[in-house]
């Protein structure tokens, strides 16, 4: 049985809960090349999530978006298996995207999580 995914956006230090999982956005590491700039590499943005399942199993996940994620061996999704529970965490985007805007509003990570048994 697949439970519908939970999609949300978080600022640094914000939390969300999905079933028995508490997800906290710990930090965003932004290194994407800004628009109109000349950069040696395109860069990436990494969301660091702290995930606690059932109040006891804790993991720190790094989810990445951007051209250079593969070079750093990072992915935009992470599958977590715990006994009979499986979760898929996915980073949809991090805003603002400096490759598209020069605005500097508060950074947000857009994530989704789903569970299957």
C-alpha positions in Angstrom: 0.0 0.0 0.0 1.4 3.4 -1.0 0.5 6.4 1.1 0.0 9.7 -0.7 3.2 11.8 -0.8 3.6 14.8 1.5 5.0 17.9 -0.3 6.0 21.0 1.6 8.5 23.9 1.6 10.8 24.7 4.6 13.1 27.5 5.7 16.2 26.7 7.7 15.3 25.3 11.1 11.6 24.7 10.2 10.1 21.3 10.8 7.3 19.3 9.2 5.7 16.0 10.1 4.7 13.2 7.8 3.0 10.2 9.6 5.7 9.1 12.2 8.6 11.1 10.5 9.8 14.6 11.7 11.8 16.4 9.1 13.9 19.5 9.9 15.7 21.6 7.3 19.1 22.1 9.0 20.9 24.1 6.3 21.0 25.1 2.7 24.4 25.2 1.0 24.1 27.3 -2.2 26.9 27.4 -4.8 24.9 27.7 -8.1 26.5 30.2 -10.5 24.5 33.4 -10.4 22.9 34.7 -13.6 25.1 37.1 -15.6 28.3 35.8 -13.9 31.2 33.9 -15.4 31.9 30.8 -13.3 34.3 27.9 -13.6 31.5 25.5 -12.8 27.7 25.6 -12.8 27.4 24.6 -9.1 24.7 23.0 -7.0 22.5 23.7 -4.0 22.3 21.2 -1.1 19.5 20.9 1.4 20.6 19.2 4.7 17.7 17.5 6.3 17.5 15.9 9.8 15.0 13.0 9.7 13.7 11.3 12.8 11.5 8.2 12.5 9.3 7.0 15.4 11.2 9.4 17.7 14.3 7.1 17.7 15.9 6.5 14.3 17.7 9.7 13.2 19.5 10.4 9.9 21.0 13.4 8.3 20.3 13.5 4.5 21.9 15.7 1.9 19.7 16.3 -1.1 21.0 18.2 -4.1 19.8 20.2 -7.1 21.9 21.6 -9.9 24.3 20.7 -12.6 27.2 19.6 -10.4 25.4 17.3 -8.0 26.6 14.2 -9.9 30.2 15.3 -9.7 29.8 15.5 -5.9 28.1 12.1 -5.8 24.9 13.7 -4.5 21.3 13.0 -5.6 18.0 14.8 -5.4 16.3 11.7 -3.8 17.1 9.4 -1.0 15.4 6.1 -0.1 15.4 5.1 3.5 14.5 1.6 4.6 13.8 0.8 8.3 12.5 -2.7 9.1 9.1 -2.8 7.4 8.9 0.9 6.5 10.3 2.5 3.4 10.5 6.2 2.7 11.5 8.2 -0.3 12.7 11.8 0.3 12.9 14.0 -2.7 14.2 17.6 -3.2 12.1 19.3 -5.8 13.9 22.7 -5.7 15.6 25.3 -3.6 14.6 29.0 -4.1 15.6 31.5 -4.9 17.5 30.1 -7.9 20.5 32.4 -8.5 20.7 31.1 -12.1 17.3 32.8 -12.7 17.1 35.8 -10.4 19.3 38.2 -8.5 16.7 38.6 -5.8 17.7 37.5 -2.3 14.5 36.5 -0.5 14.6 33.9 2.3 15.8 30.5 1.0 13.3 27.7 0.9 13.7 24.0 0.1 10.8 22.3 -1.6 10.7 18.6 -0.6 8.4 15.7 -0.8 8.3 12.4 1.2 6.3 9.3 0.6 6.0 5.9 2.3 5.4 2.4 1.0 5.3 -0.9 2.8 
